[in-house]
Amino acid sequence: MPRPPAAPLPRFPRFLLAVVLGVVAACAVLVARSTGVLENGAALVVAVLLVLLVPTSRDLCRRILLAGCLLLGWVPLLWWVPLPVGGLGRVTIGLALLAGGLGAWVGWGERPLRRAARLLPRPRAIDLLVPVTIGAGLVELQTWLQVKTARQTLGMLMSGWDNSAHFSMVNMIRRNGVTTDVLAAPPGGGTWQFDSYPQGFHAVVATLIEVMVGPTRGGLGAELLAYSQAVALLVIALTTMLVAGFCALPALRRRPVVAVPVAAFVAAVFYVGPGATSIQGGIGNFTMACALVVAAALIAVPQARVFAPLPLAALGGAVVGIASSWVLLLVLAAPAVLALVVPFGRRRWAASWPRIVLSLVVVLAVLGCLWRTVVVISRVQAASPLTLTGGVPPVNLGLAAAAAIGLAGLCLMVRRGAADATRSIRTRVAALALVPLVAVGVTIGLVLVQIDANGKATYYGLKFMLGAEIVLLVLLAIPVAHLLGRRVAGPRSVLGSIRGFGGSVLVALAATQVFGLTVVDLADVGLGPEAPGSANLAQQVRVLRQPPSTADLADRVMRAEAAGGLPAHSFFVDARPDRPISSILAAQWYLSLTDTWTTQANYVAAGIRFADPTAGAADQVRWILATGPDTVAVVPFESRYGVLKALDRPDLAYRVVGI
């Protein structure tokens, strides 16, 4: 005879058990963090496990998608205001509360063992794609994770112009505990350079760094290393979240033969395709926004009910994360959000009053966060920021056009079919056909405005096209998954399973080469990598072997600070004749490394371009000294004598400092 189920515990013993389990779990985390047991990789693994133990879904892949959107969207709010966290930090307290909450939830159940079993997701074969995606990311981004010295890190970061700005914002959060927009004015007056820049991405990176090394800011070299590792880990997490989101789609959940090539293509977009150009170019915030646009669609498409507080909170987190990372991409997320409400059947809107109230609270919270983003962006001083000139993002217009046309056509094909149980989902997939229409419309509008102002398409127009290219390529996999999922039957024999798996792996390998050859070890025989991510990897390996000379700037700054500090109102000029990077970029990196990047300082650093290039470093120093009576030019110590000789102003020698 089967054993009778255990009798439910009475209320008071349940209360005691909940308190004991919650307190023990929370204290265990606090002790482990305080004693240094939970640091670096161990802390990261434990944090991920705690997050994935939250029973948001029975399926692991769905848990990863929901948790990713919730964390990426809502965790940055913790850095919007100063919190009395002391030496523990936000992360330690958050992990302790999470562990304690899980313990208390298990203890409060009428049958605690059953509740404990619910913490573990239901295993599926398709879950194996998660560690495979992580492993592929570790290989492709190995250079970001393997840097050993500050010079190596800075040399690699200098290959992407915007890295100086993003490191500055993360470093300021680490130093002050809040985002730049809520800081007091700089000591010398004026405004911080990035107080008008939404910093959701930077708050997430700062959180990752705190998970690994704690809340106390280390030395400059340690912070540079932690930054590069955190950015790489975030890209891996974003890609894994999307692969898991695709695997959680009903069309793929039980069809690993289709899921494997789909997952390979999605990962290829971010690891070796156009998404890889984002991290190399120093625009990781842009990568995060692109990923969250796709995540919003992955949440909305399979959602059966509109008033579902948890998925709605995850969808809201994706929207908030996009707005606080790269706000223009919100227009691509809008159709995905609107897809949630179709078809307009009464059953999809039916819900209890508590669910309706909670859902409305989520909507109001999202609107409040969007309003805050508007307030931050309104501080931008440029009269027309969308027409500003800048770099040229490497967008492939042909690939973007193909993705737009293909996505629209495939979504319309999915809509056709019988009125079966999948019709509601197919309707929401068909609604994604609006994404390419919006992308094309906004692109045309941006380009026309920029041509009118500058005579050509400029930075933000091209960058939006790159974002559209990435998003549309990944979204292609949604209708493909639903079309193939209905047509690919499960194997009926062992031999059929082997054939299906082998074919699936071959198609997956083919998907990884769509953006060019990814092999990196054949350059000596004239077969170098063609895929952007693989080419970046080969370049970064060369940089790690021989960092550029300017990359010793971090070491020079650390030595100067250890010897007594750097002068106020100082600006760096790399006066060496073999400097490999722009003088402006070197000056901006100095401001970033010294936490002195104000709007006024940026004007001085950017003004170096007005110096006479034929006059060399002396004219750049002359420009800096002319911007104010208290400004100081900082040059490499071995170049100071030559600069002073070329400057021929003995009275200004005290304002030229060597480091």
C-alpha positions in Angstrom: 0.0 0.0 0.0 1.2 3.5 -0.8 2.3 5.6 2.2 -0.3 8.1 3.3 0.8 11.8 2.8 2.2 13.4 5.8 -0.2 15.4 7.9 0.0 19.2 7.4 1.8 21.1 10.2 -0.3 23.3 12.5 0.1 27.1 12.1 2.3 27.8 15.1 5.0 25.1 14.4 5.0 26.3 10.8 5.6 29.9 12.0 8.5 28.7 14.2 10.0 26.6 11.4 9.7 29.6 9.0 11.5 31.9 11.4 14.2 29.4 12.1 14.9 28.5 8.5 14.7 32.1 7.4 17.1 33.4 10.1 19.6 30.5 9.6 19.7 31.0 5.8 20.1 34.8 6.0 22.7 34.5 8.7 24.6 31.9 6.7 24.9 34.3 3.8 25.9 37.3 6.0 28.6 35.3 7.7 29.9 33.8 4.4 30.1 37.3 2.9 31.6 39.0 5.9 34.3 36.4 6.3 35.3 36.4 2.6 34.1 32.9 1.9 31.6 34.1 -0.7 33.8 36.1 -3.1 34.7 36.1 -6.8 33.4 33.0 -8.6 31.9 31.4 -5.5 29.8 34.4 -4.8 28.6 34.6 -8.4 27.6 30.9 -8.4 25.8 31.2 -5.1 24.0 34.4 -6.2 22.8 32.7 -9.4 21.6 29.6 -7.6 19.7 31.6 -5.1 18.0 33.6 -7.8 17.1 30.4 -9.8 15.7 28.7 -6.7 12.9 31.2 -6.6 9.9 29.2 -8.0 8.7 31.6 -10.6 8.2 28.7 -13.0 8.4 24.9 -13.1 10.8 25.2 -16.1 14.4 26.3 -15.6 14.5 28.2 -18.9 11.4 30.2 -18.1 12.9 31.0 -14.7 16.1 32.3 -16.3 14.1 34.6 -18.6 11.9 36.0 -15.9 14.7 36.4 -13.4 16.9 38.1 -15.9 14.3 40.7 -16.8 13.4 41.3 -13.2 17.0 41.9 -12.1 18.1 43.9 -15.2 15.2 46.2 -14.9 14.5 46.7 -11.2 17.9 46.2 -9.5 19.2 49.6 -10.8 16.6 51.3 -8.6 18.7 50.4 -5.6 21.3 52.8 -6.8 18.9 55.7 -7.4 19.0 56.8 -3.7 21.6 56.5 -0.9 20.8 53.5 1.3 22.1 52.9 4.9 23.8 49.6 4.0 27.0 50.3 5.8 29.9 48.0 5.1 27.7 45.1 4.1 26.6 46.7 0.8 23.4 46.3 -1.2 24.3 42.9 -2.6 25.1 41.2 0.7 21.9 42.4 2.3 19.9 41.5 -0.9 21.3 38.0 -1.0 20.6 37.5 2.7 17.0 38.7 2.3 16.6 36.4 -0.6 18.0 33.3 1.2 16.0 34.1 4.3 12.8 34.6 2.2 13.3 31.3 0.5 13.9 29.5 3.9 10.9 31.2 5.5 8.7 30.3 2.5 9.6 26.7 2.7 9.1 26.6 6.5 5.7 28.2 6.3 4.2 25.5 4.0 1.8 23.0 5.4 4.2 20.3 4.0 7.7 21.9 4.0 9.3 19.1 2.1 6.9 19.5 -0.8 7.6 23.2 -0.8 11.3 22.6 -0.8 10.9 20.3 -3.8 9.2 23.2 -5.7 12.5 25.2 -5.4 14.0 22.9 -8.0 12.8 23.3 -11.6 11.6 20.4 -13.6 14.5 19.0 -15.6 14.3 18.9 -19.4 16.9 17.8 -22.0 16.6 21.3 -23.6 18.1 22.8 -20.4 21.5 21.6 -21.5 21.6 24.4 -23.9 22.0 26.8 -21.0 25.5 25.6 -19.9 26.5 25.2 -23.5 25.7 28.9 -24.2 27.6 29.9 -21.1 30.6 27.9 -22.2 30.6 29.4 -25.6 30.5 32.8 -24.1 33.4 32.1 -21.8 35.5 31.0 -24.9 34.4 33.9 -27.1 34.9 36.6 -24.4 38.0 34.9 -22.8 40.2 38.0 -23.2 37.8 40.1 -21.1 38.0 37.5 -18.4 41.7 36.7 -18.5 43.3 40.1 -18.2 45.8 40.2 -15.4 47.1 43.7 -15.2 45.8 47.2 -15.4 47.8 47.9 -18.5 46.3 44.9 -20.3 42.8 45.9 -19.3 43.2 49.5 -20.3 44.8 48.6 -23.6 41.9 46.4 -24.5 39.3 49.0 -23.3 41.0 51.7 -25.3 40.0 49.9 -28.5 36.4 51.0 -28.0 36.0 54.8 -27.7 33.0 54.8 -25.3 34.6 52.5 -22.8 36.2 55.5 -21.0 32.7 57.0 -20.4 31.1 53.8 -19.3 33.9 52.9 -16.9 33.7 56.4 -15.5 30.0 56.0 -14.7 30.5 52.6 -13.1 33.5 53.8 -11.1 31.5 56.8 -9.8 28.7 54.5 -8.7 31.2 52.3 -6.9 32.8 55.4 -5.3 29.6 57.2 -4.3 27.0 54.5 -4.0 24.5 56.2 -6.3 24.1 57.0 -9.9 25.7 60.3 -11.1 22.4 62.1 -11.7 21.7 62.2 -7.9 25.2 63.3 -6.9 25.9 66.8 -5.4 27.8 69.2 -7.6 31.5 68.6 -8.1 33.8 70.2 -5.5 35.0 72.9 -8.0 31.4 73.7 -9.1 29.8 72.9 -12.4 28.1 69.6 -13.3 29.2 66.0 -13.7 29.6 65.0 -17.4 27.1 62.1 -17.2 24.4 63.5 -14.9 22.1 63.5 -18.0 22.9 59.9 -18.9 20.5 57.1 -17.8 22.7 54.5 -16.0 20.7 51.3 -15.7 23.5 49.3 -17.4 26.1 50.8 -15.2 24.2 50.1 -12.1 23.9 46.4 -13.1 27.7 46.3 -13.8 28.3 47.9 -10.4 26.1 45.3 -8.8 28.0 42.5 -10.5 31.3 43.9 -9.3 29.9 44.1 -5.8 28.9 40.5 -6.0 32.4 39.5 -6.9 34.6 41.8 -4.9 32.3 43.4 -2.3 31.1 47.0 -1.7 34.5 48.5 -0.8 36.2 50.0 -3.8 39.6 48.6 -4.4 42.6 50.1 -6.1 42.3 51.5 -9.6 43.9 48.5 -11.2 41.5 46.1 -9.4 38.5 48.2 -10.4 39.6 48.1 -14.1 39.9 44.3 -14.0 36.6 43.9 -12.2 34.9 46.2 -14.7 36.1 44.2 -17.8 35.1 40.9 -16.2 31.7 42.2 -15.1 30.9 43.5 -18.6 31.9 40.2 -20.2 29.8 38.3 -17.7 26.8 40.5 -18.3 27.0 39.9 -22.1 27.1 36.1 -21.4 24.2 36.5 -19.0 22.2 38.4 -21.6 22.8 35.9 -24.3 22.0 33.0 -21.9 18.8 34.7 -20.9 17.7 35.0 -24.5 18.6 31.4 -25.4 16.7 30.2 -22.3 13.8 32.4 -23.3 13.6 30.7 -26.7 13.9 27.3 -25.2 11.0 28.2 -22.9 8.7 28.8 -25.9 5.9 26.2 -26.1 6.9 25.5 -29.8 10.5 24.5 -28.7 10.1 23.2 -25.2 9.7 19.6 -26.3 11.5 19.9 -29.6 15.3 20.0 -28.9 16.0 19.2 -32.5 14.7 22.6 -33.5 15.9 24.4 -30.4 19.6 23.6 -30.9 20.0 25.5 -34.2 17.8 28.3 -33.0 19.9 28.7 -29.8 23.1 28.6 -31.8 21.9 31.4 -34.1 20.8 33.6 -31.2 24.1 33.1 -29.4 26.0 33.8 -32.7 24.3 37.1 -33.1 25.7 38.3 -29.7 29.0 36.4 -29.5 30.3 36.7 -33.1 27.7 38.7 -35.1 26.6 42.3 -35.0 26.0 42.1 -31.3 29.7 41.5 -30.8 30.6 44.9 -32.3 28.8 46.5 -29.4 31.0 45.2 -26.6 34.1 45.8 -28.7 33.0 49.3 -29.4 32.4 50.1 -25.8 28.6 50.3 -25.9 27.6 47.4 -23.6 24.5 49.4 -22.5 23.4 49.2 -26.1 23.8 45.5 -26.1 21.8 45.2 -22.9 18.9 47.3 -24.4 18.9 45.1 -27.6 18.7 41.9 -25.6 15.9 43.3 -23.4 13.8 44.2 -26.5 14.0 40.6 -27.6 13.3 39.4 -24.0 10.1 41.5 -23.9 8.8 39.7 -27.0 9.8 36.3 -25.5 7.7 37.1 -22.3 4.7 38.5 -24.2 4.3 35.8 -26.9 3.5 32.7 -24.7 1.7 34.7 -22.0 -1.9 33.4 -21.7 -3.3 36.0 -19.4 -2.9 39.8 -19.5 -3.3 40.4 -15.7 -0.4 38.1 -14.5 1.6 40.2 -12.0 4.9 38.2 -12.2 5.3 38.1 -16.0 4.0 41.6 -16.1 6.7 42.7 -13.6 9.3 40.9 -15.8 8.0 42.6 -18.9 8.0 45.9 -17.1 11.6 45.3 -16.0 12.6 44.8 -19.6 10.9 48.1 -20.5 12.6 49.9 -17.6 16.0 48.3 -18.5 15.7 49.5 -22.1 14.8 53.0 -21.1 17.7 53.3 -18.7 20.2 51.7 -21.1 19.4 53.1 -24.6 16.1 54.8 -24.7 15.6 55.0 -28.5 15.2 51.2 -28.6 11.9 51.6 -26.7 10.2 52.1 -30.0 11.2 48.5 -31.0 9.9 47.1 -27.7 6.5 48.8 -28.0 5.1 46.3 -30.5 6.3 43.4 -28.3 4.5 45.0 -25.3 1.4 45.6 -27.4 1.4 42.0 -28.5 0.6 41.0 -24.9 -2.9 42.3 -25.2 -3.9 40.3 -28.4 -6.1 38.6 -29.2 -8.8 40.6 -27.4 -10.6 37.7 -25.9 -12.5 38.0 -22.7 -10.8 34.9 -21.2 -7.4 36.5 -21.6 -8.4 39.5 -19.5 -10.2 37.5 -16.8 -8.5 37.8 -13.4 -9.2 38.2 -9.7 -9.1 41.6 -8.1 -5.8 41.0 -6.3 -4.2 40.2 -9.6 -5.7 43.2 -11.3 -4.5 45.5 -8.5 -1.0 44.1 -8.5 -0.8 44.4 -12.2 -1.8 48.0 -12.1 0.8 48.7 -9.4 3.4 47.2 -11.8 2.2 49.4 -14.6 2.4 52.5 -12.4 5.9 51.6 -11.3 7.0 51.2 -14.9 5.5 54.6 -15.8 7.2 56.2 -12.8 10.6 54.8 -13.9 10.0 56.0 -17.5 9.2 59.4 -16.2 12.5 59.5 -14.2 14.4 58.6 -17.4 12.7 61.5 -19.1 13.8 63.8 -16.3 17.4 62.6 -16.5 17.5 63.0 -20.3 16.0 66.4 -20.1 19.3 67.7 -18.6 21.1 67.1 -21.9 22.5 70.5 -22.9 22.7 69.9 -26.7 19.9 71.6 -28.6 19.5 68.6 -30.9 21.2 65.6 -29.5 19.9 63.2 -32.2 21.9 65.1 -34.9 25.2 65.0 -33.0 28.1 63.6 -35.0 30.4 60.9 -33.7 31.7 57.5 -34.6 30.4 55.3 -37.3 28.8 52.1 -35.9 29.4 49.1 -38.2 25.8 48.5 -39.4 25.2 46.0 -42.2 22.2 47.6 -44.0 21.7 44.7 -46.3 21.5 42.2 -43.4 19.2 44.6 -41.5 16.9 44.9 -44.6 16.8 41.2 -45.1 16.0 40.6 -41.4 13.2 43.3 -41.5 11.6 41.8 -44.7 12.0 38.2 -43.5 10.6 38.9 -40.1 7.5 40.6 -41.5 6.9 37.7 -43.9 7.5 34.9 -41.4 5.2 36.5 -38.8 2.4 36.7 -41.4 3.0 33.0 -42.3 2.7 32.0 -38.7 -0.7 33.6 -38.4 -2.2 31.2 -40.9 -3.4 27.9 -39.5 -6.3 26.1 -37.9 -8.2 27.5 -34.9 -6.4 25.2 -32.4 -4.9 25.7 -29.0 -1.9 27.6 -30.5 -3.9 30.2 -32.3 -3.6 32.8 -29.5 0.2 32.4 -29.4 0.3 32.6 -33.2 -1.6 35.8 -33.1 0.9 37.4 -30.8 3.8 36.1 -33.0 2.0 37.7 -36.0 1.8 41.0 -34.1 5.6 41.1 -34.1 5.4 42.0 -37.8 5.0 45.6 -36.5 8.6 45.6 -35.2 10.2 45.8 -38.6 7.6 48.4 -39.7 8.4 50.6 -36.7 12.1 50.0 -37.2 12.0 51.2 -40.9 9.7 54.2 -40.1 11.9 55.4 -37.2 15.1 54.9 -39.3 13.7 56.9 -42.1 12.7 59.7 -39.8 16.1 59.8 -38.0 18.0 59.8 -41.3 15.9 62.6 -42.8 16.5 64.8 -39.7 20.2 64.1 -39.7 20.6 64.7 -43.5 18.8 68.0 -43.0 21.1 69.0 -40.2 24.5 67.5 -41.3 24.0 66.4 -44.9 24.4 62.7 -44.1 23.3 60.1 -41.6 25.3 60.4 -38.4 26.0 58.6 -35.1 22.5 58.0 -33.5 20.9 57.2 -36.8 23.5 54.6 -37.7 23.5 53.2 -34.1 19.7 52.8 -34.2 20.1 50.9 -37.5 22.7 48.6 -35.7 20.2 48.1 -32.9 17.4 47.3 -35.4 19.7 44.8 -37.2 20.5 43.0 -33.9 16.9 42.9 -32.7 15.4 41.9 -36.0 17.9 39.1 -36.6 17.2 37.6 -33.2 13.4 38.0 -33.5 13.5 36.1 -36.7 14.0 33.0 -34.6 10.5 33.4 -33.0 8.4 32.8 -36.1 10.9 30.2 -37.4 10.6 28.3 -34.1 6.8 28.3 -34.4 6.8 27.3 -38.1 9.3 24.5 -37.6 7.9 23.4 -34.3 4.6 22.5 -36.0 6.2 20.6 -38.8 9.1 18.7 -37.2 7.8 15.5 -35.7 9.5 13.7 -32.8 11.7 10.7 -33.6 10.0 7.3 -33.7 13.1 5.2 -33.3 16.6 5.3 -31.9 18.1 5.6 -35.4 15.7 8.5 -36.1 16.8 10.2 -32.9 20.4 9.9 -33.9 19.7 11.3 -37.4 17.7 14.1 -36.0 20.3 15.1 -33.4 23.1 14.9 -36.0 21.2 17.0 -38.4 20.4 19.5 -35.7 24.0 19.9 -34.7 25.1 20.4 -38.3 22.5 23.1 -38.8 23.6 24.7 -35.5 27.2 24.8 -36.7 26.1 26.4 -39.9 24.2 29.0 -38.0 27.4 30.0 -36.1 29.1 30.8 -39.5 26.3 33.1 -40.9 28.2 36.2 -40.0 31.6 35.1 -41.3 34.2 32.5 -40.6 34.8 32.2 -36.8 38.1 30.3 -36.9 40.8 32.4 -35.3 43.9 30.3 -35.6 44.4 30.2 -39.4 45.5 33.8 -40.0 49.1 32.7 -40.8 47.9 30.9 -43.8 45.6 33.7 -45.0 42.4 32.4 -43.5 41.8 34.9 -40.7 38.5 35.3 -38.9 35.7 37.1 -40.7 33.0 37.2 -38.1 33.1 40.5 -36.1 33.3 38.8 -32.7 36.1 36.4 -33.8 38.0 39.2 -35.4 37.7 41.2 -32.2 39.0 38.2 -30.2 42.1 37.9 -32.5 42.7 41.6 -32.1 42.3 41.5 -28.3 44.8 38.6 -28.0 47.3 40.7 -29.8 46.6 43.6 -27.5 47.1 41.5 -24.4 50.4 40.3 -25.7 51.6 43.8 -26.5 49.4 46.6 -24.9 49.7 50.0 -26.5 52.1 52.5 -24.8 49.2 54.8 -23.7 47.8 51.8 -21.7 50.3 52.5 -19.0 48.2 55.6 -18.0 46.5 53.6 -15.2 49.8 52.6 -13.7 51.1 56.2 -13.9 47.9 57.5 -12.2 48.2 54.9 -9.4 51.9 55.8 -8.8 51.1 59.5 -8.7 48.2 59.0 -6.3 50.4 56.8 -4.0 53.1 59.5 -4.1 50.9 62.3 -2.8 48.1 62.7 -5.3 47.4 64.5 -8.6 46.9 68.3 -8.9 43.4 69.6 -9.2 42.1 70.8 -12.6 44.7 68.6 -14.3 44.5 67.2 -17.9 46.6 64.5 -19.5 48.6 65.0 -22.7 50.4 61.9 -24.0 53.5 63.7 -25.3 55.3 60.6 -26.5 55.8 60.6 -30.3 54.6 57.0 -30.6 51.2 57.4 -29.0 48.8 55.0 -30.7 45.5 56.5 -29.8 43.7 59.8 -30.1 44.9 62.6 -27.8 41.3 63.4 -26.9 40.7 59.7 -25.9 43.8 59.7 -23.7 42.7 62.9 -22.0 39.2 61.5 -21.4 40.6 58.3 -20.0 42.6 60.4 -17.5 39.4 62.1 -16.4 37.7 58.7 -16.1 40.5 57.2 -14.0 40.7 60.2 -11.7 36.9 60.7 -11.2 37.2 64.3 -12.4 35.1 64.1 -15.5 32.8 67.2 -15.3 31.1 69.0 -18.2 33.7 71.8 -17.9 36.6 69.3 -17.9 35.2 67.6 -21.0 35.2 70.9 -22.8 38.9 71.2 -22.1 39.7 67.6 -23.1 37.6 67.7 -26.3 39.2 71.1 -27.2 42.5 69.4 -27.7 41.3 68.7 -31.3 41.7 72.5 -31.9 45.4 72.3 -31.2 47.8 72.5 -34.1 48.6 68.9 -34.9 51.9 69.9 -36.6 53.1 71.6 -33.3 52.8 68.3 -31.4 52.1 68.0 -27.7 53.4 71.5 -26.8 50.4 73.1 -28.6 48.0 70.8 -26.8 49.6 71.8 -23.5 49.3 75.4 -24.5 45.6 75.0 -25.2 45.0 73.4 -21.8 46.9 76.1 -19.9 45.0 78.8 -21.7 41.6 77.5 -20.6 42.1 78.8 -17.0 44.6 80.2 -14.6 44.6 77.1 -12.4 44.6 74.3 -15.0 47.5 71.9 -15.0 48.9 69.8 -17.9 50.0 66.3 -16.9 52.4 64.6 -19.2 54.6 61.4 -19.0 57.5 62.3 -16.8 60.0 61.3 -19.5 58.4 63.8 -21.9 58.2 66.8 -19.6 61.6 68.3 -20.5 60.9 68.1 -24.2 57.4 69.7 -23.7 58.8 72.6 -21.7 61.5 73.2 -24.2 59.0 73.3 -27.1 56.6 75.4 -25.0 59.4 78.0 -24.3 57.5 79.5 -21.4 59.6 79.1 -18.2 56.9 81.0 -16.3 54.4 78.1 -16.9 56.8 75.3 -16.0 55.1 74.8 -12.6 51.8 74.0 -14.4 53.3 71.2 -16.4 53.6 68.1 -14.2 55.2 64.8 -15.1 53.8 61.4 -14.0 
